[in-house]
Amino acid sequence: MADLGVYVEAELENIRQVLDRLPVSGKLAGLSDLELAGTAALLHSIYGGIENILKQTFSGRGIKLPEGASWHRDLLCLAEKHGVVQPTTSAALRPFMAFRHFFSHAYALELDPARMEALVRDAERVVEIVKTDVFAYLQSQAVK
């Protein structure tokens, strides 16, 4: 578990660097299309980093990762089922997961700054609760 904790810390540091590059909440409407697309890519990276943490946590415990078209949703459900994240954390992550899906399948010109605003505003808080949940889970597994 110690190696997994080191991995999680490294992934969280990467996410922290992405968070530091997000524009200030409330300013998205004034961004150019290119800046808005960059912000969307940052939000996508944050959720991708969280998924990396969940995947490594399951791999480290020998739990089979979901496959198929709905694997992103199934991964989050699995994380909640195994107690890696709490139900409230899972709920807080769902808008980020939905945005990840949208961003992966949409044209950059379809981005809506008003819809992205809540994600930018909530990103740091959501990452912190994920961090708290994951380390509580790792600690509970180390005791067993």
C-alpha positions in Angstrom: 0.0 0.0 0.0 2.9 2.4 0.6 3.8 2.4 -3.1 0.2 3.1 -4.0 0.2 6.0 -1.6 3.3 7.4 -3.3 1.6 7.0 -6.7 -1.6 8.7 -5.5 0.5 11.6 -4.1 2.3 12.0 -7.4 -0.9 11.9 -9.4 -2.4 14.5 -7.0 0.6 16.7 -7.6 0.0 16.5 -11.3 -3.7 17.4 -10.7 -2.6 20.3 -8.5 -0.5 21.7 -11.3 -3.5 21.6 -13.6 -5.7 23.2 -11.0 -3.2 26.1 -10.7 -3.6 26.8 -14.4 -7.4 27.0 -14.4 -8.7 30.5 -15.0 -10.4 32.4 -12.2 -14.0 31.4 -11.7 -16.3 34.0 -13.1 -14.0 34.9 -16.0 -14.8 32.2 -18.5 -17.3 34.3 -20.5 -14.5 36.6 -21.4 -12.1 33.9 -22.8 -11.4 33.4 -26.4 -12.4 30.2 -28.1 -8.8 29.0 -27.8 -8.6 29.8 -24.1 -11.9 28.2 -23.5 -10.8 25.0 -25.3 -7.6 25.1 -23.2 -9.7 25.4 -20.0 -11.8 22.4 -21.2 -8.7 20.4 -21.7 -7.5 21.2 -18.2 -10.9 20.1 -16.7 -10.6 16.9 -18.8 -7.1 16.3 -17.4 -8.3 16.7 -13.8 -11.0 14.0 -14.2 -8.5 11.8 -16.1 -6.1 12.1 -13.2 -8.8 11.1 -10.7 -9.6 8.1 -12.9 -5.9 7.2 -12.9 -6.0 7.2 -9.1 -9.0 5.0 -9.1 -7.6 2.6 -11.6 -4.3 2.3 -9.8 -6.1 1.7 -6.5 -8.1 -1.2 -8.0 -5.1 -2.6 -9.8 -3.1 -2.5 -6.5 -5.8 -4.4 -4.8 -6.2 -7.0 -7.6 -9.7 -5.8 -8.5 -10.7 -6.2 -12.1 -11.2 -2.9 -13.9 -14.4 -2.3 -15.9 -14.4 -2.6 -19.6 -16.7 -1.6 -22.5 -18.4 1.5 -23.6 -19.5 2.5 -20.1 -16.2 1.8 -18.3 -15.9 5.5 -17.0 -19.2 5.3 -15.3 -18.6 1.8 -14.1 -15.3 2.8 -12.6 -16.9 5.5 -10.5 -19.6 3.1 -9.4 -17.0 0.5 -8.5 -15.1 3.1 -6.5 -18.2 3.9 -4.5 -19.2 0.3 -4.1 -15.7 -0.5 -2.6 -15.6 2.6 -0.4 -12.8 4.2 -2.3 -15.0 7.3 -2.6 -18.1 8.2 -0.6 -21.5 8.5 -2.3 -21.3 12.3 -1.9 -17.9 12.4 -3.6 -19.2 10.1 -6.4 -22.1 12.6 -6.9 -19.7 15.5 -6.9 -17.6 13.7 -9.6 -20.5 13.0 -11.9 -20.6 16.4 -13.6 -16.8 16.2 -14.2 -17.3 12.7 -15.7 -20.2 14.0 -17.9 -18.0 16.9 -19.1 -15.1 14.5 -19.8 -17.5 12.6 -22.1 -18.8 15.7 -23.8 -15.3 17.2 -24.3 -14.1 13.9 -25.8 -16.9 13.8 -28.4 -17.7 17.4 -29.1 -16.1 20.2 -31.2 -14.3 22.8 -29.2 -16.6 25.5 -30.7 -19.5 23.8 -28.9 -18.1 24.7 -25.4 -20.4 26.8 -23.3 -18.5 29.0 -20.7 -21.6 29.2 -18.5 -21.9 25.4 -18.3 -18.1 25.1 -17.5 -18.2 27.7 -14.8 -19.5 25.4 -12.1 -16.8 22.9 -12.9 -14.0 25.5 -12.7 -15.5 26.8 -9.4 -15.8 23.3 -7.9 -12.7 21.6 -9.2 -10.4 22.3 -6.2 -13.0 21.3 -3.7 -13.8 18.1 -5.5 -10.2 17.1 -5.8 -9.7 17.7 -2.1 -12.7 15.4 -1.2 -11.4 12.8 -3.5 -8.0 13.0 -1.9 -9.6 12.7 1.6 -11.6 9.7 0.6 -8.8 7.8 -1.2 -6.4 8.3 1.6 -9.0 7.2 4.2 -9.6 4.1 2.0 -5.9 3.3 1.8 -5.5 3.8 5.5 -8.4 1.4 6.2 -6.8 -1.2 3.9 -3.4 -0.9 5.6 -5.0 -1.6 9.0 -6.5 -4.9 7.7 
